[in-house]
Amino acid sequence: MTDTGSPSIETMLLEERRYPPDPEFAAQANAPAEIYERGFEEFWEAEGRERVSWYEPFTELYEWEPPYAKWYLGGKLNVAYNCVDRHVEAGLGDRVAYFWEGEPVEDRRTITYADLQAEVVRFANALKSLGVGKGTPVGIYMGMVPELPVAMLACARLGAPHTVVFGGFSADSLAGRLNDMGCEVLVTQDEGWRRGQPVPLKQNADEALESSRSVRSVVVLRRTGGDVAWREGRDVWWHDVAKDDSECPPEPVDSEHLLYLLYTSGTTAKPKGIVHTSAGYLVGTASTHRYIFDLKPETDVYWCAADVGWVTGHSYIVYGPLCNAATSVLYEGTPDFPDQARWWEIVERYGVTVLYTAPTAIRAHMKWGPEHAQKHDLASLRLLGSVGEPINPEAWVWYREHVGADRTPVVDTWWQTETGMILITPLPGVTTLKPGSATRPFPGIDAAVYDDDGDEVGPGAGGYLVLRRPWPAMLRGIHNDHERYVETYWSRFDGVYFAGDGARLDEDGDFWLLGRVDDVMNVSGHRISTIEVESALVDHPTVAEAAVCGRTDAVTGQAIVAYVTLKGGQDPSVDALEELRNHVARKIGPIAKPANVVFTPELPKTRSGKIMRRLLRDVAENRPLGDTTTLADPTVVEEIKTRAEAEQGDE
Ligand code: WTA
């Protein structure tokens, strides 16, 4: 427990660099400064009318019966119509929806809105012929091919809810999700590409289907042409069934019609099926996409370098951008295939103007060095974004300098699978940027920081991030699990949504995200967030990436253990280790000085790139490892264990 009167999470690292908006950018920005003055209801009413086309207009903005909200009640719409058909009707059929870049170099396709419409209609007809209609649950297990958004949109066109399962997940993970949702049809592909190697998607799907009895048909896209096993009567080729381009009218659905479930893994327990519905989700994603990325659909080439299998891809590769008639890049492969300049080659080829990625990717590029970006012309970039983890100030500044030519705004956007849309973020023409801060709640969002007792903290203090009013894209619960919904998000504080993240407010009232509260360390009664110590480490010129955690210590309660990845060309040594410990002490204070530093070439991460500190705690405590099934690369922890043991031996 903390002493009475001491803050819930202490703040130690101060970052003082400031980047006010460039007047030229501000003059052309979609979001003017006065946007923050619009009232909650006024803002979401107007967005509801302007972002989306309705078959029947909504009659009530929202209904709030905690912990469940409904939005845009009385309205009828179709999500796929909004994302595709209406743009073609408006004469934008020739506009590019996706520049698709396959992982094998030279594998490229340009898909206009008219092409997208034709493909969606054909695939919706195919699904129909397999008995899919309004309400039929469909599973999608694919790589980053254009047919993935096509399949999602075809479902939305029919009012059939989908669940997209990330193509890197195993057969077991797929089976769990298909069963939980009761999917009747599965859409997959023969194989995917990852770092030049085929990924056996159909084979995994076959294995999953042995324990997923609800699935009666499997549609298989031919991607690599690799051999696959076939079950007659169940399996059909995409190219055999998606031939009928006769009219397939979009199905008008109610605002609250289920659009999709997306499963998010808790740290140990069974994945939660996060429920997202149609109208509020579409308005929320389109609105945030327009203002935060300052999207100019006529001229921008927007690239969200996430995977569609995560919520970032759902909201900001598929639904938000297409609703806004944007031109996007869709890239199939990894950032380092065939070499570490691949991303920058893509930016140059398509003239990407807005790039949205994750801190983990930025730190990987830092590790590889800026020379890869320097080989390419990145002058088209005018705005950069970050999502997924707190971004270390040094990574933020590196991103701006080496990718954005020290010229582009960087928007650090905080949100979750559960929130559906970005909630805390700068607006690029308005906000003074601070590296490491997501700055302030989006217009129409009521976020606050509470202390242990549920009292709101003032500027300068840290605590728990909460949301006090519903928002259009918020989750509508956990599929089939009311209790868990209440317990996970609504039981920590009365009547407000608890995000599970720590945050602090600075003197200006800007938000600094501090990571998951479960990761907070307690050293001699001081509650220290992992991100601050990590950012102090990344601040050192030799460090590319760092993760810290607490381990039990007889004297201080917990002691800090740091796992550090050095930049290319740097050698670990005892001197380097002492230097880093002292660097943290100088940046933050002796209290935060790591007791141990372990050098490691990689950190354990989830498939979406988040550092898994839970496993580092297991290593630090010499405990058997907990659940490792969500690890991107299982060999990494073993390697770290070996290094940690060697380091303990050295002491
Ligand atoms: C973390 C991803 C700090 C946070 C969209 C959140 C962030 C979790 C940020 C949700 C950010 C995401 N700054 N932390 N800008 N963005 N997070 O569900 O801990 O994959 O609760 O959604 O990522 O991750 P999820």
Residues whose N, C-alpha, C, O or C-beta is under 5 A from the ligand:
A	BS01	WTA	S386 V387 G388 E389 P390 I391 D412 T413 W414 W415 Q416 T417 E418 A438 A499 D501 L513 G515 R516
